[in-house]
C-alpha cells in the first residue's frame, strides 16, 4: 500500500463514503500514481502487474464523471477474456454502490446475443466486454459509442497477444476523438506502444516496479523431469501429497485438453478450462471446481484470468512460465487469507534458465530434486495402472431455472433440506445464473437429493434437475 488516502482525491462524496465501507482507505501504488492523472481527464498508459489494484485505478475515474441521467454508454472497458470482463464489471458495481441508478453491462462472446441486445435497448452507463462481441454489436447497430467519454484497454498486452489488434482499432475508431483513453498493461511491448501513438494524446506514463514477492506461507517445490514424463510427475504429486484440489497450469489449450484426458483415464476428477468453450460450459466447469465436486482444474493463464478460488490447497505448474512474474501470480492463488499453500513446478532440462529467473526475482535458491528415477518407476496413468485415490466430496446438481425465474439460494436450500430430507451441512455452494442453478451436495447423498428434487418442487414449480 501507499501512504496516500483515497480521501485526498477529488472524488464525489458518495464514492469516498463507499470506499470507506468497503475498507478501502489507502491507495495501492498503481492507484496513487495513476488516479490523479485519470481524474484530471488525461490519457494514461500504466504498467503494473495483475492483481495490483488496476480496476479501481481506472474505474473510480470513470464513475466520478458519469452523468447518470444519460443512459447512453459513456465508458467502454475492453478486456481479453470473459472472466476478466465479468470480474471488472462486478468490481465496478461494487465501487458504484452509493451512486444511484448506475448500470454496468457486460457484453462477451460465448453467450446468447439476443438478451444482450435487449439489455442495450434499456441503456447503460458503462459497457465492459471482449473485443469480438463488442465488434459484433457495432456491426449490428445495437451498440452506439458516439457518447463515449472514456475508453479503457485492460490488460492491453494480453489482448494484442491474442490477435485483437484489428478489432480494437475498429472499436476505438467508432468513439469520439475527444475521448479519454486509458491503457493498463502488465508489460509494455512494441505493439502496445504502437496503439499508444495511434490513439492517445500526450499520455502520462506510469510504471510500478513489481517486487515479485511470494507470501511466506506458500511452500514452493521444483522438480526436474523429462518432458515426456510430466503426466506421471503430476500423478505422483497428487498421490504423494494426497492433494484434494489444485489448479494445474499449462501453456496451451491443447496441453490442457490432453492432460484432462490423461488424468481422467487415471481416475482423477479433472476439468479443463480453455477459450474455445461456450460461456455455459465455462460456468459449469468453474461451478464444479469451486464447489468441490471436481478436484483439479487445468487451465492456461488466459483462461484462468480473473479466477479467485477460496481455500485452494495447491497449484501445479505443469509448464513453467517464461515470465517469472506470471509464476508469482499463478502460485498466489493458493495460501490465501494466511492459510498454508503449496506450489509444485515441473522443469525440463531446457527450462532450467526459467527456474533460475524465478529464483533471481525472489532472491533465493529453492534447490532442485532430480525426479527422473522416480517417474521412470511409475506405469503412469494408463488403463490398468493404479487408480487415483482422490475423490471429490461433493457432486453438482443442475437445476433448469435461475435468476430469471426468481430463484434464490434459500429456495434451493429449502427444497434440499425440506423435501429432499438433507441436513444443512450436506449442501454446499449454490451458484445461480440467469437460466440455470448449480448446487453442490454430499456425494454419498447425491442420488437421494436428485430423486427427491425431481419428484418435488422449487418455489412451487416443477423444474428439471440433473447430475452434472
Secondary structure, DSSP 4 states (H G I P E B T S, - for coil): --S-BGGGS---HHHHHHHHHTT--BPPHHHHHHHHHHHTT--EEEE--TTSSHHHHHHHHHHHT--TT--S--EEEEESSHHHHHHHHHHHHHHTTTSTT--EEEE-TTS-HHHHHHHHHT--SEEEEEHHHHHHHHHHT----TT--EEEEETHHHHHHTT-HHHHHHHHHTS-TT-EEEEEESS--HHHHHHHHHH-SSPEEEE--------TTEEEEEEE--GGGHHHHHHHHHHHHT---EEEE-SSHHHHHHHHHHHHHHT--EEEE-TTS-HHHHHHHHHHHHTTSSSEEEE-TTTTTT---TT--EEEESS--SSHHHHHHHHTTSSGGG--EEEEEEE-GGGHHHHHHHHHHHT-----EE-HHHHHTS--S-TTSPPP----SEEEEEES--GGGT--HHHHHHHHHTTT---GGGEEEEEE-SS-EEEEEEGGGHHHHHHHHHHS-BTTB---EEE-
